[in-house]
Amino acid sequence: MSGSAGDGLLIAVDSRIHRLPAQVKIVALFVFVLAVVSTPAGVFWAFALYAVLLLGCVLLAKLPPLIVMKRLAVETPFIVFALVLPFVATGPRIEVLGLSLSQSGVLGSWNVLAKGTLGVIAAIVLSASTAPRELLAGLERLRLPATLVAILSFMVRYLSVVSDDLHRMRIARESRGYAGGRAGHLKAMAGGVGALFVRSFERGERVHLAMQSRGYTGRMPQLAASGAARVQWAEGLAVSLAAVAIALTARVTGL
């Protein structure tokens, strides 16, 4: 896969996290998120420790803080939901700065914000330190069904092709003097998306026929050549195992 075909999230620097095999990082992300989600919302010190662990990962991966903050914008809908929750939730009320808030809603808002933010930052570390092809190879090494790996591979490969088609359609529309206002743009965009879907479907059929004519049997060539060493597993899972220990301690103590 070329560097232009879906490598937009990768930050190409040399770090210990970048050098870890993709399958190790995928398992580490899953275990870390599972530990965070299983932690009771009221155990605030546990979330502070999770944040410290993630901060260490960001520094170890040499990720620019500004880029990490920009990519956190993906959780904006969850932030809006969390901010509204204290006002609409039921149960006992508390007064905060003259506002009547639901006590359970405030705790629920904190739960969504804390766990969502930690999970998104962990995913940012994975996406910024692993190329899409490496992620696919890691999923293959983890025995993900070959059909799903093939679907994900094509999605990554043709994402830039479809986005380029959409860009060319917009330029063609504007070069013909189109100015339909906000409502008109929405109508034109809806029609463009429909045409783009038909074009992509036809392209997919042509690609599939071309693959069959070249001997495609339903299974893509193996992406990963070798697995991860025990040292790499131990290094990659260190933070996740620490998070599991924190989660267990938080559930046992409840403080």
TIDOZA-54144 format. One record per residue (C-alpha): residue in one letter; chain; x, y, z. Coordinates in nm, 4 decimals, always signed. Layout:
BEGIN
["a" "A" [X Y Z]]
...
This chain:
BEGIN
["m" "A" [+0.0000 +0.0000 +0.0000]]
["s" "A" [+0.1344 +0.3395 -0.0867]]
["g" "A" [+0.1852 +0.6090 +0.1666]]
["s" "A" [-0.1040 +0.8076 +0.0245]]
["a" "A" [-0.3562 +0.5333 +0.0642]]
["g" "A" [-0.4798 +0.5843 +0.4136]]
["d" "A" [-0.1670 +0.6777 +0.6088]]
["g" "A" [-0.3101 +1.0147 +0.7103]]
["l" "A" [-0.3336 +0.9255 +1.0813]]
["l" "A" [+0.0198 +0.7869 +1.1067]]
["i" "A" [+0.2832 +1.0157 +1.2589]]
["a" "A" [+0.6077 +0.8845 +1.1118]]
["v" "A" [+0.8636 +0.9108 +1.3916]]
["d" "A" [+1.0954 +0.6536 +1.5435]]
["s" "A" [+0.9863 +0.5439 +1.8897]]
["r" "A" [+0.9644 +0.2256 +2.0935]]
["i" "A" [+0.5855 +0.2209 +2.0521]]
["h" "A" [+0.6155 +0.2617 +1.6747]]
["r" "A" [+0.8503 -0.0363 +1.6612]]
["l" "A" [+0.6134 -0.2707 +1.8472]]
["p" "A" [+0.4241 -0.5228 +1.6294]]
["a" "A" [+0.0703 -0.4154 +1.5471]]
["q" "A" [-0.0932 -0.7210 +1.7049]]
["v" "A" [+0.0707 -0.6367 +2.0376]]
["k" "A" [-0.0631 -0.2821 +2.0273]]
["i" "A" [-0.4131 -0.3971 +1.9312]]
["v" "A" [-0.4314 -0.6393 +2.2247]]
["a" "A" [-0.2841 -0.3749 +2.4561]]
["l" "A" [-0.5517 -0.1254 +2.3490]]
["f" "A" [-0.8305 -0.3781 +2.4022]]
["v" "A" [-0.7067 -0.4747 +2.7495]]
["f" "A" [-0.6542 -0.1118 +2.8529]]
["v" "A" [-1.0014 -0.0024 +2.7402]]
["l" "A" [-1.1573 -0.3047 +2.9114]]
["a" "A" [-0.9820 -0.2115 +3.2374]]
["v" "A" [-1.0959 +0.1521 +3.2126]]
["v" "A" [-1.4578 +0.0622 +3.1336]]
["s" "A" [-1.4776 -0.1846 +3.4226]]
["t" "A" [-1.3600 +0.0747 +3.6765]]
["p" "A" [-1.6383 +0.2224 +3.8966]]
["a" "A" [-1.7043 +0.5865 +3.8090]]
["g" "A" [-1.6649 +0.7045 +4.1688]]
["v" "A" [-1.3044 +0.5831 +4.2056]]
["f" "A" [-1.1446 +0.9076 +4.0883]]
["w" "A" [-0.7842 +0.8195 +4.1744]]
["a" "A" [-0.7947 +0.5255 +3.9334]]
["f" "A" [-0.8759 +0.7528 +3.6398]]
["a" "A" [-0.5937 +0.9851 +3.7409]]
["l" "A" [-0.3524 +0.6907 +3.7244]]
["y" "A" [-0.4909 +0.5884 +3.3859]]
["a" "A" [-0.4278 +0.9410 +3.2608]]
["v" "A" [-0.0685 +0.9256 +3.3855]]
["l" "A" [-0.0142 +0.5945 +3.2039]]
["l" "A" [-0.1541 +0.7388 +2.8803]]
["l" "A" [+0.0545 +1.0522 +2.9151]]
["g" "A" [+0.3619 +0.8316 +2.9405]]
["c" "A" [+0.2563 +0.6485 +2.6226]]
["v" "A" [+0.2059 +0.9763 +2.4352]]
["l" "A" [+0.5508 +1.0962 +2.5403]]
["l" "A" [+0.7106 +0.7604 +2.4618]]
["a" "A" [+0.5508 +0.7616 +2.1146]]
["k" "A" [+0.6801 +1.1187 +2.0571]]
["l" "A" [+0.3346 +1.2428 +1.9555]]
["p" "A" [+0.2907 +1.6230 +1.9293]]
["p" "A" [+0.0435 +1.7310 +2.2035]]
["l" "A" [-0.1312 +1.9715 +1.9650]]
["i" "A" [-0.2121 +1.6921 +1.7193]]
["v" "A" [-0.3429 +1.4730 +2.0004]]
["m" "A" [-0.5694 +1.7564 +2.1184]]
["k" "A" [-0.7001 +1.8148 +1.7642]]
["r" "A" [-0.7807 +1.4475 +1.7195]]
["l" "A" [-0.9700 +1.4476 +2.0479]]
["a" "A" [-1.2354 +1.6530 +1.8672]]
["v" "A" [-1.3763 +1.3221 +1.7427]]
["e" "A" [-1.5452 +1.2767 +2.0822]]
["t" "A" [-1.7315 +1.6093 +2.0632]]
["p" "A" [-2.0781 +1.4417 +2.0363]]
["f" "A" [-2.0085 +1.2465 +2.3552]]
["i" "A" [-1.8975 +1.5641 +2.5322]]
["v" "A" [-2.2225 +1.7362 +2.4347]]
["f" "A" [-2.4218 +1.4382 +2.5620]]
["a" "A" [-2.2242 +1.4355 +2.8882]]
["l" "A" [-2.2862 +1.8086 +2.9448]]
["v" "A" [-2.6610 +1.7677 +2.8918]]
["l" "A" [-2.6929 +1.4571 +3.1101]]
["p" "A" [-2.6922 +1.6333 +3.4533]]
["f" "A" [-2.9893 +1.8471 +3.3459]]
["v" "A" [-3.2106 +1.5704 +3.2066]]
["a" "A" [-3.1327 +1.2791 +3.4410]]
["t" "A" [-3.3721 +1.1955 +3.7237]]
["g" "A" [-3.3048 +1.1338 +4.0922]]
["p" "A" [-3.1866 +1.3484 +4.3829]]
["r" "A" [-3.0871 +1.7038 +4.2862]]
["i" "A" [-2.7875 +1.9102 +4.3948]]
["e" "A" [-2.7157 +2.2802 +4.3564]]
["v" "A" [-2.4033 +2.3776 +4.1607]]
["l" "A" [-2.3458 +2.7490 +4.0895]]
["g" "A" [-2.7164 +2.8106 +4.1210]]
["l" "A" [-2.8087 +2.5271 +3.8830]]
["s" "A" [-3.0203 +2.2302 +3.9858]]
["l" "A" [-2.8428 +1.9177 +3.8648]]
["s" "A" [-2.9162 +1.5504 +3.9004]]
["q" "A" [-2.6693 +1.3814 +4.1324]]
["s" "A" [-2.6712 +1.0610 +3.9286]]
["g" "A" [-2.6487 +1.2694 +3.6106]]
["v" "A" [-2.3329 +1.4444 +3.7313]]
["l" "A" [-2.1694 +1.1095 +3.8083]]
["g" "A" [-2.2860 +0.9717 +3.4749]]
["s" "A" [-2.1462 +1.2763 +3.2951]]
["w" "A" [-1.8097 +1.2244 +3.4616]]
["n" "A" [-1.8243 +0.8549 +3.3720]]
["v" "A" [-1.8811 +0.9304 +3.0016]]
["l" "A" [-1.6187 +1.2060 +2.9853]]
["a" "A" [-1.3464 +1.0211 +3.1746]]
["k" "A" [-1.3812 +0.6806 +3.0118]]
["g" "A" [-1.4516 +0.8207 +2.6656]]
["t" "A" [-1.1521 +1.0547 +2.6725]]
["l" "A" [-0.9149 +0.7865 +2.7971]]
["g" "A" [-1.0356 +0.5427 +2.5330]]
["v" "A" [-1.0021 +0.7977 +2.2526]]
["i" "A" [-0.6490 +0.8944 +2.3580]]
["a" "A" [-0.5482 +0.5277 +2.3674]]
["a" "A" [-0.6916 +0.4823 +2.0165]]
["i" "A" [-0.5047 +0.7941 +1.8998]]
["v" "A" [-0.1771 +0.6454 +2.0235]]
["l" "A" [-0.2492 +0.3268 +1.8270]]
["s" "A" [-0.3503 +0.5032 +1.5037]]
["a" "A" [-0.0637 +0.7528 +1.5215]]
["s" "A" [+0.2000 +0.4845 +1.5750]]
["t" "A" [+0.0758 +0.2149 +1.3361]]
["a" "A" [+0.0300 +0.2269 +0.9588]]
["p" "A" [-0.3001 +0.0911 +0.8201]]
["r" "A" [-0.1219 -0.1996 +0.6476]]
["e" "A" [+0.0424 -0.2931 +0.9786]]
["l" "A" [-0.2956 -0.2834 +1.1531]]
["l" "A" [-0.4385 -0.5208 +0.8945]]
["a" "A" [-0.1387 -0.7498 +0.9341]]
["g" "A" [-0.1846 -0.7401 +1.3121]]
["l" "A" [-0.5521 -0.8335 +1.2827]]
["e" "A" [-0.4516 -1.1172 +1.0540]]
["r" "A" [-0.1977 -1.2407 +1.3087]]
["l" "A" [-0.4752 -1.2319 +1.5714]]
["r" "A" [-0.6774 -1.4740 +1.3569]]
["l" "A" [-0.9446 -1.2283 +1.2432]]
["p" "A" [-1.1485 -1.3995 +0.9665]]
["a" "A" [-0.9782 -1.3598 +0.6288]]
["t" "A" [-1.2956 -1.2160 +0.4725]]
["l" "A" [-1.3066 -0.9320 +0.7251]]
["v" "A" [-0.9366 -0.8596 +0.6725]]
["a" "A" [-0.9955 -0.8427 +0.2969]]
["i" "A" [-1.2919 -0.6054 +0.3408]]
["l" "A" [-1.0910 -0.3775 +0.5697]]
["s" "A" [-0.7969 -0.3883 +0.3287]]
["f" "A" [-1.0111 -0.2749 +0.0354]]
["m" "A" [-1.1750 -0.0075 +0.2487]]
["v" "A" [-0.8360 +0.1406 +0.3369]]
["r" "A" [-0.7048 +0.1115 -0.0179]]
["y" "A" [-1.0026 +0.2800 -0.1835]]
["l" "A" [-1.0838 +0.5402 +0.0809]]
["s" "A" [-0.8569 +0.7930 -0.0887]]
["v" "A" [-0.9963 +0.6986 -0.4320]]
["v" "A" [-1.3549 +0.7657 -0.3234]]
["s" "A" [-1.2616 +1.0896 -0.1468]]
["d" "A" [-1.0804 +1.2061 -0.4628]]
["d" "A" [-1.3944 +1.1309 -0.6661]]
["l" "A" [-1.6012 +1.3395 -0.4261]]
["h" "A" [-1.3499 +1.6244 -0.4489]]
["r" "A" [-1.3555 +1.6190 -0.8292]]
["m" "A" [-1.7358 +1.6213 -0.8312]]
["r" "A" [-1.7396 +1.9277 -0.6062]]
["i" "A" [-1.4887 +2.1105 -0.8292]]
["a" "A" [-1.6908 +2.0233 -1.1402]]
["r" "A" [-2.0096 +2.1534 -0.9793]]
["e" "A" [-1.8514 +2.4798 -0.8690]]
["s" "A" [-1.6723 +2.5338 -1.2023]]
["r" "A" [-2.0147 +2.5375 -1.3680]]
["g" "A" [-2.1226 +2.8277 -1.1491]]
["y" "A" [-2.3406 +2.6335 -0.9064]]
["a" "A" [-2.4617 +2.8496 -0.6153]]
["g" "A" [-2.7678 +2.6944 -0.4612]]
["g" "A" [-2.7359 +2.8258 -0.1054]]
["r" "A" [-2.7128 +2.6046 +0.2024]]
["a" "A" [-3.0303 +2.4059 +0.1240]]
["g" "A" [-2.9261 +2.3738 -0.2398]]
["h" "A" [-2.5821 +2.2481 -0.1418]]
["l" "A" [-2.7406 +1.9793 +0.0759]]
["k" "A" [-2.9599 +1.8681 -0.2148]]
["a" "A" [-2.6644 +1.8641 -0.4523]]
["m" "A" [-2.4530 +1.6760 -0.1992]]
["a" "A" [-2.7259 +1.4140 -0.1559]]
["g" "A" [-2.7387 +1.3616 -0.5310]]
["g" "A" [-2.3601 +1.3501 -0.5497]]
["v" "A" [-2.3386 +1.0904 -0.2737]]
["g" "A" [-2.5928 +0.8743 -0.4593]]
["a" "A" [-2.3965 +0.9001 -0.7839]]
["l" "A" [-2.0735 +0.8284 -0.5952]]
["f" "A" [-2.2279 +0.5153 -0.4404]]
["v" "A" [-2.3300 +0.3824 -0.7830]]
["r" "A" [-1.9845 +0.4627 -0.9236]]
["s" "A" [-1.8098 +0.2927 -0.6305]]
["f" "A" [-2.0340 -0.0140 -0.6609]]
["e" "A" [-1.9520 -0.0447 -1.0311]]
["r" "A" [-1.5807 +0.0012 -0.9574]]
["g" "A" [-1.6022 -0.2746 -0.6989]]
["e" "A" [-1.7552 -0.5123 -0.9535]]
["r" "A" [-1.4811 -0.4354 -1.2058]]
["v" "A" [-1.2088 -0.4870 -0.9446]]
["h" "A" [-1.3645 -0.8177 -0.8367]]
["l" "A" [-1.3812 -0.9427 -1.1965]]
["a" "A" [-1.0189 -0.8375 -1.2507]]
["m" "A" [-0.9148 -1.0259 -0.9374]]
["q" "A" [-1.0981 -1.3410 -1.0440]]
["s" "A" [-0.9361 -1.3277 -1.3867]]
["r" "A" [-0.6000 -1.3264 -1.2093]]
["g" "A" [-0.6768 -1.6357 -1.0011]]
["y" "A" [-0.8322 -1.4887 -0.6871]]
["t" "A" [-0.9709 -1.7728 -0.4730]]
["g" "A" [-1.1370 -1.5731 -0.1953]]
["r" "A" [-0.8313 -1.5265 +0.0249]]
["m" "A" [-0.5858 -1.2399 +0.0057]]
["p" "A" [-0.2079 -1.3013 +0.0260]]
["q" "A" [-0.0839 -1.3083 +0.3837]]
["l" "A" [+0.0203 -0.9635 +0.5028]]
["a" "A" [+0.2185 -1.0589 +0.8131]]
["a" "A" [+0.5426 -1.2534 +0.7772]]
["s" "A" [+0.6326 -1.3108 +1.1423]]
["g" "A" [+0.4861 -1.2854 +1.4881]]
["a" "A" [+0.5933 -1.0947 +1.7983]]
["a" "A" [+0.8598 -1.2074 +2.0410]]
["r" "A" [+0.7854 -1.2610 +2.4089]]
["v" "A" [+0.9891 -0.9543 +2.4995]]
["q" "A" [+0.7749 -0.7441 +2.2681]]
["w" "A" [+0.4556 -0.8809 +2.4210]]
["a" "A" [+0.5838 -0.8059 +2.7701]]
["e" "A" [+0.6893 -0.4547 +2.6712]]
["g" "A" [+0.3689 -0.3777 +2.4835]]
["l" "A" [+0.1329 -0.5091 +2.7522]]
["a" "A" [+0.3104 -0.3449 +3.0475]]
["v" "A" [+0.0822 -0.0395 +3.0537]]
["s" "A" [-0.2314 -0.2477 +2.9970]]
["l" "A" [-0.1446 -0.4902 +3.2769]]
["a" "A" [-0.0814 -0.1947 +3.5068]]
["a" "A" [-0.4277 -0.0654 +3.4128]]
["v" "A" [-0.5769 -0.4072 +3.4939]]
["a" "A" [-0.4092 -0.3977 +3.8365]]
["i" "A" [-0.5534 -0.0504 +3.8979]]
["a" "A" [-0.9010 -0.1638 +3.7900]]
["l" "A" [-0.8910 -0.4693 +4.0163]]
["t" "A" [-0.7741 -0.2606 +4.3111]]
["a" "A" [-1.0479 -0.0049 +4.2462]]
["r" "A" [-1.3200 -0.2697 +4.2347]]
["v" "A" [-1.1940 -0.4454 +4.5450]]
["t" "A" [-1.1459 -0.1372 +4.7599]]
["g" "A" [-1.4277 +0.0723 +4.6091]]
["l" "A" [-1.2473 +0.3897 +4.7232]]
